[in-house]
Amino acid sequence: MSKTTTHMDAVDRAIINRIQSDFPIASRPYRKIARELQLEEKDVIARLQRLKQEGIIRRIGGNFSPEKVGFVSTLCAAKVPAEKIEQFTKIVNAYPGVTHNYQRENTYNIWFTFICPSMDEIERNLKAIAQISGVSDILNLPATHVFKIKAQFDV
């Protein structure tokens, strides 16, 4: 077992399973979760803070469908020399429309998603990233159709 999972008990797992989908829209969502799980609100909050500090939880926040709020999204892949990976990812991550960024063992080794009000803005940003980073081989791979599934992981 990895180090991060050794810090979780059955209550931590129940909280994580509960918050993944259908997060309560309420003035006190953690109180609602606590009541459902027969816990105290302060305990739910403390556990979530600890799990975030330990890196088990990356973030708690809403996800939205970009197209339903007038935005567009795309998947990008870049061919980045090993010595430029750290610099390149810092440049990419500085753009507020980049939702995540990861490395793969592939010729195109850095992948990221980009959300903006228009595809023109994404293309301008990709050109700027190329100019600033010196990495010009960046693919813009917009989806032609989205097949969305619910990602819920029982821990």
WOTAVEN-V789858 format. One record per pair of residues at least 4 apart in sequence whose C-alpha atoms are under 7 Angstrom apart, sorted by the first residue. I is the first residue (numbers start at 1). J is the second residue. D is the distance in Angstrom with one decimal. If there is no record, write none. Layout:
# WOTAVEN-V789858
I;J;D + I;J;D
This chain:
# WOTAVEN-V789858
1;5;6.7 + 2;6;6.8 + 4;54;7.0 + 4;56;6.4 + 8;12;5.5 + 8;13;6.6 + 9;13;6.3 + 10;14;6.2 + 11;15;6.2 + 12;16;6.2 + 12;47;6.8 + 13;17;6.0 + 13;155;5.6 + 14;18;6.1 + 15;19;6.3 + 16;20;6.4 + 17;154;5.7 + 17;155;6.5 + 19;23;5.4 + 20;152;6.3 + 21;152;7.0 + 24;29;5.2 + 25;29;6.5 + 28;32;6.6 + 29;33;6.3 + 30;34;5.9 + 30;41;5.7 + 30;44;6.5 + 30;45;6.7 + 31;35;6.2 + 31;41;4.6 + 32;36;6.3 + 33;37;6.2 + 34;38;5.8 + 34;39;4.6 + 34;40;5.4 + 34;41;5.2 + 34;44;6.2 + 35;39;5.9 + 39;43;6.9 + 40;44;6.5 + 41;45;6.3 + 42;46;6.0 + 43;47;6.0 + 44;48;6.2 + 45;49;6.1 + 46;50;6.2 + 47;51;6.1 + 48;52;6.1 + 49;53;6.2 + 50;54;6.1 + 51;55;6.3 + 51;56;5.3 + 51;57;5.6 + 52;56;5.8 + 52;57;4.6 + 52;58;6.2 + 65;69;6.9 + 66;70;6.4 + 66;71;4.7 + 66;72;5.7 + 66;73;6.6 + 67;71;5.0 + 67;72;5.6 + 70;117;6.5 + 71;115;6.7 + 71;116;5.5 + 71;117;4.3 + 71;118;6.2 + 72;115;5.7 + 72;116;5.7 + 72;117;6.0 + 72;118;5.8 + 72;119;6.4 + 73;114;5.5 + 73;115;4.3 + 73;116;6.5 + 73;142;6.7 + 74;113;5.7 + 74;114;5.4 + 74;115;6.6 + 74;140;6.6 + 74;141;5.7 + 74;142;4.2 + 74;143;6.4 + 75;112;5.9 + 75;113;4.5 + 75;114;6.5 + 75;140;6.3 + 75;141;5.1 + 75;142;5.9 + 76;111;5.5 + 76;112;5.2 + 76;113;6.0 + 76;138;6.7 + 76;139;5.4 + 76;140;4.8 + 76;141;5.7 + 77;108;5.7 + 77;110;5.7 + 77;111;4.4 + 77;112;6.6 + 77;138;5.6 + 77;139;5.0 + 77;140;6.9 + 78;108;5.1 + 78;109;6.3 + 78;110;5.2 + 78;111;6.3 + 78;137;5.7 + 78;138;4.2 + 78;139;6.2 + 79;107;6.0 + 79;108;4.3 + 79;109;5.7 + 79;110;6.7 + 79;137;5.6 + 79;138;6.5 + 80;84;6.3 + 80;85;6.0 + 80;109;6.5 + 80;110;6.8 + 80;135;6.3 + 81;85;6.5 + 84;88;5.9 + 85;89;6.0 + 86;90;6.3 + 87;91;6.4 + 88;92;6.2 + 88;133;5.8 + 89;93;5.9 + 90;94;6.3 + 91;129;6.8 + 92;129;6.7 + 93;98;6.2 + 97;114;5.2 + 97;115;4.7 + 97;116;5.8 + 98;112;6.8 + 98;113;5.6 + 98;114;4.5 + 98;115;6.3 + 99;113;5.7 + 99;114;6.3 + 100;112;5.6 + 100;113;5.9 + 101;111;5.6 + 101;112;4.2 + 101;113;6.8 + 102;110;5.8 + 102;111;5.4 + 102;112;6.4 + 103;109;5.4 + 103;110;4.6 + 103;111;6.3 + 104;109;4.7 + 104;110;6.2 + 105;109;5.8 + 116;121;6.5 + 116;122;6.2 + 118;122;6.6 + 119;123;6.1 + 120;124;6.2 + 121;125;6.1 + 122;126;6.1 + 123;127;6.2 + 124;128;6.3 + 125;129;6.1 + 126;130;6.1 + 127;131;6.2 + 128;132;6.0 + 129;133;5.8 + 130;134;5.4 + 130;135;4.9 + 130;136;4.8
